[in-house]
Amino acid sequence: MPQLNTSTWFITIITMLPTLYLIMQLKLLKTTYYFSPSQKASDMQSFNNPWQLKWTKIYLPLSQLHPS
């Protein structure tokens, strides 16, 4: 029964590691990252909502009422 020749395994593994690293770097360069909503431009058209013009009274919760 023939034996397995392992003399080239070291070179194969050593050259595989930088190759995989480069492939992953190239894949990461192609990805697009989306901006978070806070970074969007503020020159978007604003719409007037009916509740923006009304004054609304803010009531305190019951737990914050002063005892009489």
C-alpha positions as a Markdown table, in Angstrom:
| # | Residue | x | y | z |
|---|---|---|---|---|
| 1 | Met | 0.0 | 0.0 | 0.0 |
| 2 | Pro | 1.5 | 3.4 | -1.0 |
| 3 | Gln | 2.2 | 6.0 | 1.6 |
| 4 | Leu | 0.7 | 9.6 | 1.3 |
| 5 | Asn | 3.3 | 12.1 | 0.3 |
| 6 | Thr | 3.0 | 15.1 | 2.6 |
| 7 | Ser | 6.1 | 17.0 | 1.5 |
| 8 | Thr | 4.1 | 19.7 | -0.3 |
| 9 | Trp | 1.5 | 20.3 | 2.3 |
| 10 | Phe | 3.5 | 22.9 | 4.2 |
| 11 | Ile | 3.9 | 25.0 | 1.1 |
| 12 | Thr | 0.3 | 24.6 | 0.1 |
| 13 | Ile | -1.0 | 25.7 | 3.5 |
| 14 | Ile | 1.4 | 28.6 | 3.7 |
| 15 | Thr | 0.4 | 30.0 | 0.3 |
| 16 | Met | -3.2 | 29.4 | 0.9 |
| 17 | Leu | -3.4 | 31.7 | 4.0 |
| 18 | Pro | -2.3 | 34.9 | 2.2 |
| 19 | Thr | -4.5 | 34.0 | -0.8 |
| 20 | Leu | -7.6 | 33.7 | 1.4 |
| 21 | Tyr | -6.7 | 36.9 | 3.2 |
| 22 | Leu | -6.5 | 38.8 | -0.1 |
| 23 | Ile | -9.7 | 37.3 | -1.4 |
| 24 | Met | -11.5 | 38.4 | 1.8 |
| 25 | Gln | -10.1 | 41.9 | 1.5 |
| 26 | Leu | -11.2 | 42.2 | -2.1 |
| 27 | Lys | -14.7 | 41.0 | -1.2 |
| 28 | Leu | -14.9 | 43.6 | 1.6 |
| 29 | Leu | -13.9 | 46.4 | -0.7 |
| 30 | Lys | -16.8 | 45.6 | -3.0 |
| 31 | Thr | -19.4 | 45.8 | -0.2 |
| 32 | Thr | -21.5 | 48.9 | 0.1 |
| 33 | Tyr | -22.2 | 50.3 | 3.5 |
| 34 | Tyr | -25.4 | 52.2 | 4.0 |
| 35 | Phe | -25.4 | 55.5 | 6.0 |
| 36 | Ser | -27.3 | 55.6 | 9.2 |
| 37 | Pro | -30.5 | 57.8 | 9.2 |
| 38 | Ser | -28.7 | 60.5 | 11.3 |
| 39 | Gln | -26.1 | 61.0 | 8.5 |
| 40 | Lys | -28.6 | 61.7 | 5.7 |
| 41 | Ala | -28.7 | 65.1 | 4.2 |
| 42 | Ser | -31.2 | 67.5 | 5.9 |
| 43 | Asp | -32.2 | 69.2 | 2.6 |
| 44 | Met | -35.0 | 66.7 | 2.1 |
| 45 | Gln | -38.5 | 68.2 | 1.5 |
| 46 | Ser | -40.4 | 68.6 | 4.8 |
| 47 | Phe | -44.1 | 68.0 | 4.8 |
| 48 | Asn | -46.5 | 70.0 | 7.0 |
| 49 | Asn | -48.4 | 67.7 | 9.3 |
| 50 | Pro | -51.6 | 69.0 | 10.9 |
| 51 | Trp | -50.2 | 68.3 | 14.4 |
| 52 | Gln | -47.1 | 70.5 | 13.9 |
| 53 | Leu | -49.2 | 73.7 | 13.9 |
| 54 | Lys | -51.4 | 72.8 | 16.9 |
| 55 | Trp | -50.5 | 73.5 | 20.5 |
| 56 | Thr | -51.0 | 70.5 | 22.7 |
| 57 | Lys | -51.0 | 70.6 | 26.5 |
| 58 | Ile | -48.6 | 68.2 | 28.2 |
| 59 | Tyr | -50.1 | 66.6 | 31.3 |
| 60 | Leu | -48.1 | 65.2 | 34.2 |
| 61 | Pro | -48.4 | 61.6 | 35.0 |
| 62 | Leu | -50.5 | 60.8 | 38.1 |
| 63 | Ser | -47.5 | 59.8 | 40.0 |
| 64 | Gln | -46.0 | 63.3 | 39.8 |
| 65 | Leu | -49.0 | 65.2 | 41.1 |
| 66 | His | -48.5 | 67.4 | 44.1 |
| 67 | Pro | -50.4 | 66.3 | 47.3 |
| 68 | Ser | -53.0 | 68.8 | 48.4 |
